[in-house]
Amino acid sequence: MNMEAAAAGRTLPRIPGETRTGRRTVARRAMRLVRAISSIIMLALWLAPSADAATEAINLTEAQLATLDVRMETPRPTTEIPLPDAPARIEVPPQAERVVGAPRAGLITQLRATEGETVEPGQTLAVIQSPDILTLQRDYLDALSAYRLARTQYERDQALYKDGSIAQRRMQETEHTFAERNNGMTAARHMLRGGGFTAAEIATLDAGGQMLPTLDIRAPIGGVVLTRMVSAGDRVDDRQPLYKIADLSTLWGNVSLPAEALLGARIGLPVTISGCAVPGRVVVVGAVVDPTSQTVMLRAALDKPCPQIRPGQMVQAQVYVHHDGTVMMVPRTAVVANGGKDWVFVRQGKGYAAQAVTIAARANDAVYIASGLDAQTQVAVSAIATLKAAWVGMGVD
């Protein structure tokens, strides 16, 4: 019925609710879809390479080569390969930690630093009040006064002895007294330094300054406050720990690995830590196997600051070991898998060829090739997906 109506020039009945504008819109969309599909088919036909199944080559025209813009790189020979990722615990080297104790028994009147803060060498951490502080200063001033008096007597008797005005025995007695007073003053000065007084504070006492009623407890090194062990108002004993500070410029990463995996481990080989841009280096390869886990501890030193990691944190580490024989390192993007094998694309004639390789190890951004590639043969490192699509499309196994 509709065909007859169309043949007679009559208009087809409209679908209920459909407008003439809507029908034109649908028609335009259909035409655009047909054109897009046609363009894709034409592009695929233009890029379709001619293939030589025997050599697995992908021959391309000059125009196709220019369009693909494949970037080539030369493999880098190396004798170091990475092991699979393993967990590592971040620790502070013992030599980088300092425990700050109370110089004398007393009362903590102020705290000026807390956990997580970065402090500079000599920065005040806390203030302590103690009778012992006054006693140390008084003893030093008494010893200093006795020393100065003995020095004056020594200088006067030395002049008299040169003139022959006094006997040698008296000169010897004066020298002995001066040496005793000097030793006493030196010992008292050392007691002040051991009690936490700075050289500047002692110099103030030397110049006749007032004795200090309290003492600043200062950071011995620059670093980060790991632990605060007291509060303001606490009474503390002599040498009681108050703070733990660590210099985090160097950290350790302790990695546990199977003993057989460490046969090629060497001091100085690199270790990459997740979150760190600069790799660490192996400083210790354990000599003892843990009886429970049957693993060996390997320690890496991270000599460059890495803000992303902190002491106590568990991270992923990749340890590099020595490999017997030279392997070729290429970017990870250069290697593709097909038919249960690994392949790289190399230049051949006017195009490229897929070349089978054997992988020794893989890292996050590189692949280490044990065979199938030499140091003089460049490999493609870009447009890999396009090359693989063209290659697989040839039906190569």
C-alpha positions in Angstrom: 0.0 0.0 0.0 2.8 2.5 0.9 4.8 1.6 -2.2 1.8 2.3 -4.4 1.3 5.6 -2.6 4.9 6.6 -3.2 4.6 5.6 -6.9 1.6 7.7 -7.2 3.6 10.7 -5.8 1.6 10.8 -2.6 3.4 11.5 0.7 4.1 8.6 3.1 2.2 8.8 6.3 4.2 10.2 9.2 5.0 8.4 12.4 2.9 9.8 15.2 4.8 12.6 17.0 7.4 12.8 14.3 8.1 16.2 12.7 9.6 17.0 9.3 12.6 18.6 10.9 13.3 15.5 13.0 13.3 13.3 9.9 15.9 15.6 8.2 18.1 15.5 11.4 18.1 11.7 11.4 19.1 11.6 7.8 22.0 14.0 8.3 23.4 11.9 11.2 23.2 8.7 9.1 25.1 10.4 6.3 27.9 11.6 8.7 28.2 8.0 10.1 28.6 6.6 6.6 31.3 9.1 5.8 33.2 8.4 9.0 33.2 4.6 8.3 34.3 5.3 4.8 37.2 7.4 6.0 38.4 4.7 8.5 38.3 2.1 5.7 40.3 4.3 3.4 42.9 5.1 6.1 43.3 1.4 6.9 43.8 0.6 3.2 46.3 3.4 2.9 48.3 2.2 5.9 48.1 -1.5 5.1 51.7 -2.6 4.5 53.0 -5.0 2.0 54.4 -8.0 3.9 57.0 -10.7 3.3 55.9 -13.6 5.4 59.3 -15.2 5.4 61.1 -12.3 6.9 58.1 -10.9 8.9 58.9 -7.5 7.4 56.5 -4.5 7.4 57.3 -2.6 4.2 56.1 1.0 4.2 56.1 3.9 1.7 58.0 7.1 2.4 54.7 8.8 3.1 53.7 6.1 5.6 57.1 6.4 7.3 56.7 10.1 7.7 53.2 9.8 9.1 54.1 7.1 11.7 57.3 9.0 12.9 58.8 6.0 14.6 61.5 6.9 17.0 64.5 4.5 17.3 66.9 4.0 20.1 70.2 2.0 20.5 70.2 -0.7 23.3 72.4 -0.1 26.3 74.7 -3.0 27.2 74.8 -3.8 30.9 75.7 -6.6 33.3 73.2 -5.6 36.0 69.6 -6.9 36.0 66.7 -6.2 38.4 65.1 -8.7 40.6 61.3 -8.7 41.1 59.9 -6.1 43.4 60.2 -6.9 47.1 58.9 -5.1 50.3 61.4 -3.0 52.1 61.2 -1.3 55.5 62.6 2.3 55.8 64.8 2.9 58.8 67.1 5.6 60.2 70.8 4.6 60.4 71.9 4.5 64.1 74.7 7.0 63.5 72.1 9.5 62.3 70.1 9.5 65.5 70.7 11.4 68.7 69.0 11.1 72.1 68.9 14.4 73.9 69.0 14.0 77.7 68.6 16.4 80.7 72.0 17.8 81.6 71.0 17.8 85.3 68.1 16.8 87.5 65.5 19.5 87.5 62.2 21.0 86.4 61.3 21.3 82.7 59.8 24.8 82.5 59.4 25.1 78.7 59.2 22.9 75.6 60.0 24.6 72.3 59.9 21.6 69.9 57.7 18.6 69.3 57.4 15.6 67.1 57.7 16.1 63.4 59.4 19.5 63.6 62.7 20.2 61.8 65.3 21.7 64.0 68.7 23.2 63.4 72.0 22.4 65.3 72.0 24.4 68.5 68.3 25.2 68.4 66.6 25.3 71.9 64.4 22.3 72.5 63.5 22.8 76.1 64.4 24.9 79.2 65.3 23.3 82.5 65.6 24.8 86.0 67.9 23.2 88.5 69.9 24.0 91.6 72.8 22.1 90.1 73.0 24.7 87.3 73.8 27.4 89.8 76.3 25.2 91.6 78.2 24.5 88.4 78.5 28.2 87.6 79.6 29.0 91.1 82.2 26.3 91.1 83.5 27.5 87.8 83.7 31.2 88.9 85.6 30.1 92.1 88.0 28.1 90.0 88.4 31.0 87.5 89.1 33.5 90.3 91.7 31.2 91.9 93.3 30.7 88.4 93.6 34.4 87.8 95.1 35.0 91.2 97.7 32.2 90.6 98.5 33.6 87.2 99.1 37.0 88.5 101.4 35.6 91.2 103.2 33.5 88.7 103.9 36.4 86.3 105.2 38.5 89.2 107.5 35.8 90.6 108.7 35.0 87.2 109.9 38.6 86.8 111.5 38.6 90.3 113.3 35.3 89.6 114.8 36.6 86.4 116.2 39.6 88.4 117.5 37.2 91.1 115.3 38.6 93.7 113.7 35.3 94.8 115.1 31.8 95.2 114.5 29.0 92.7 112.5 27.0 95.4 109.9 29.8 95.6 109.6 30.0 91.8 109.0 26.2 91.7 106.3 26.5 94.4 104.6 29.3 92.4 104.7 27.3 89.2 103.2 24.3 91.0 100.3 26.4 92.4 99.6 28.0 89.1 99.4 24.6 87.4 97.0 23.3 90.0 94.7 26.4 89.6 94.9 26.1 85.8 93.8 22.4 86.0 91.0 23.2 88.4 89.7 26.0 86.1 89.9 23.7 83.1 88.0 20.9 84.9 85.3 23.3 86.0 84.9 24.6 82.4 84.5 21.0 81.1 81.9 20.5 83.7 80.0 23.4 82.4 80.3 22.2 78.8 79.2 18.7 79.9 76.2 20.3 81.7 74.9 21.9 78.5 76.5 25.4 78.6 77.6 26.8 75.3 80.9 28.5 74.7 79.1 31.8 74.4 77.4 31.3 77.8 80.8 30.5 79.4 82.4 33.5 77.8 79.7 35.6 79.4 80.6 34.2 82.8 84.3 34.9 82.0 83.4 38.5 81.3 81.7 39.0 84.7 78.1 38.3 83.5 75.3 37.1 85.8 74.8 33.5 86.5 72.0 31.9 84.5 69.0 30.7 86.6 67.9 28.2 83.9 69.6 26.4 81.1 68.5 25.9 77.4 68.7 22.3 76.2 69.8 22.5 72.6 69.7 20.2 69.6 73.1 18.5 69.0 72.4 18.0 65.3 70.1 19.3 62.6 67.2 17.0 61.8 63.6 16.0 62.6 62.2 15.4 66.1 61.1 11.8 66.1 60.0 11.5 69.7 59.3 13.9 72.6 59.4 12.1 75.9 58.5 14.8 78.5 56.0 17.6 79.0 56.4 21.0 80.5 56.2 20.8 84.3 57.8 17.4 84.5 60.6 16.8 87.0 63.4 14.8 85.3 66.5 13.0 86.5 70.1 13.6 85.5 70.6 12.4 81.9 66.9 11.3 81.5 66.0 11.2 77.8 63.9 14.1 76.6 64.0 14.0 72.8 65.1 11.7 69.9 66.3 13.6 66.8 67.3 12.1 63.5 69.1 13.4 60.4 66.9 12.1 57.6 69.3 13.1 54.8 70.3 9.4 54.5 67.9 6.5 55.1 68.2 2.8 54.9 65.9 0.4 53.0 66.0 -3.1 54.5 64.9 -5.7 51.9 64.3 -9.4 52.6 64.9 -11.6 49.6 65.3 -15.4 49.0 68.9 -16.5 49.5 69.2 -17.9 46.0 68.1 -14.5 44.5 71.1 -12.8 46.0 73.8 -14.9 44.3 74.7 -11.9 42.1 74.3 -9.2 44.8 77.2 -6.8 45.1 78.1 -3.9 47.3 77.4 -0.6 45.4 74.8 -2.0 43.0 71.7 0.1 42.6 68.4 -0.4 44.4 65.3 1.5 43.3 62.7 2.5 45.9 59.1 3.4 45.0 58.5 7.1 45.4 62.2 8.0 45.1 63.6 9.6 41.9 67.2 8.7 42.7 68.1 5.0 43.3 69.9 3.9 46.4 72.9 1.6 46.6 73.6 -1.7 48.3 75.7 -1.3 51.5 75.1 -4.6 53.2 74.4 -8.1 51.9 73.4 -10.3 54.9 75.4 -13.3 55.8 72.7 -15.1 57.8 69.4 -16.7 56.5 66.3 -16.1 58.6 65.3 -19.6 59.8 61.6 -18.8 59.6 61.2 -17.0 56.3 64.4 -18.4 54.7 65.3 -15.0 53.4 68.4 -12.8 53.6 68.4 -9.1 54.6 69.9 -6.7 52.0 70.4 -3.1 53.0 70.3 -0.2 50.7 71.4 3.4 51.6 69.4 6.2 50.2 71.8 9.1 50.1 69.5 11.7 48.5 66.5 13.2 50.3 63.2 11.6 49.4 60.3 13.4 50.9 57.8 10.7 49.9 59.2 8.1 52.3 59.5 8.1 56.1 61.1 5.9 58.8 59.0 2.9 59.5 57.3 2.9 56.2 56.9 -0.2 54.0 57.7 0.4 50.3 58.5 -1.6 47.2 62.1 -2.0 46.3 63.8 -3.4 43.2 67.4 -4.8 43.8 69.8 -5.0 40.9 72.2 -8.0 40.8 75.2 -9.0 38.7 74.3 -11.0 35.6 76.8 -13.5 34.0 77.1 -12.1 30.5 76.0 -8.8 28.9 72.3 -8.0 28.4 70.7 -5.3 26.3 68.6 -2.8 28.1 65.7 -1.2 26.1 62.7 0.9 27.1 59.8 -1.2 28.3 57.6 0.2 25.5 59.9 -1.3 22.9 58.9 -4.9 23.7 55.6 -6.5 22.6 54.2 -10.0 23.2 52.7 -12.1 20.5 52.3 -15.9 20.1 53.8 -16.6 23.5 57.1 -14.8 22.5 58.6 -11.4 23.1 59.4 -9.2 20.1 61.0 -5.9 19.2 60.7 -3.9 15.9 63.9 -3.2 14.0 64.5 -1.3 10.7 64.7 -3.5 7.7 64.8 -2.2 4.1 62.0 0.4 3.6 60.1 -0.7 6.7 60.4 -2.6 9.9 60.7 -6.3 11.0 59.6 -8.0 14.1 62.5 -9.7 15.8 62.1 -12.3 18.6 64.1 -11.8 21.8 64.6 -13.6 25.1 64.0 -11.5 28.2 66.3 -11.8 31.2 64.5 -9.4 33.5 62.0 -6.5 33.6 62.0 -3.3 35.5 59.3 -0.6 35.8 60.6 1.3 32.8 63.0 -1.0 31.1 63.4 -4.6 29.7 66.7 -6.5 29.8 67.2 -8.7 26.8 69.5 -11.8 27.1 69.5 -12.8 23.4 68.1 -11.9 20.0 69.5 -8.3 20.0 72.9 -6.8 19.8 74.3 -3.4 20.8 74.4 -2.0 17.2 70.8 -2.8 16.2 68.4 0.0 17.0 64.8 -0.7 18.1 61.6 1.2 17.7 60.4 2.9 20.9 57.4 4.8 19.6 54.4 4.1 17.4 54.7 0.5 18.7 50.9 -0.1 18.8 50.6 0.9 15.1 53.5 -1.4 14.1 52.1 -4.3 16.1 48.6 -3.8 14.6 50.0 -3.9 11.1 52.2 -6.9 11.9 49.5 -8.9 13.6 47.2 -8.1 10.7 49.5 -9.9 8.4 48.7 -13.2 10.1 52.2 -13.8 11.5 52.2 -16.3 14.3 
